[in-house]
Amino acid sequence: MAKMRPCVVCNKQLAPDATTCPNCDTKDPFHTKRNNNILAGVVGVAIIAYLAFEHFAGGLNFLG
């Protein structure tokens, strides 16, 4: 049996594959959607910063 995880809203122990909490009815009991959004934002900012560096600073010409 898989290790139970607590709901971030009410702390009730849930199966790790639960999509809702039957106790408090939250739709994201482990905040996985929020974590995925943060990761997507960080990756997006990194890509934009790299492209801006390549465009405005001429890239990494000093390497070769």
Steps between C-alpha positions, in 0.01 A plus 500: 500500500623847410601743773221741591549875460327783692262741330658847507168660601361275777792259572286186443708203383428415133624254242783656295295478179195682646371787285257642757474491879174343625537683833532863386413456128810679371566420133880493536584346841879493441536835312647321200346746255657793683841330499473429127407864431804624694731267308353610166551866597863447599575315176323770299700780662825309444423457129411869459817607683714273279339632180542862614867434581558341160330788320632803690844387620603301196493171684806316625747613235785511752500117518616441154 
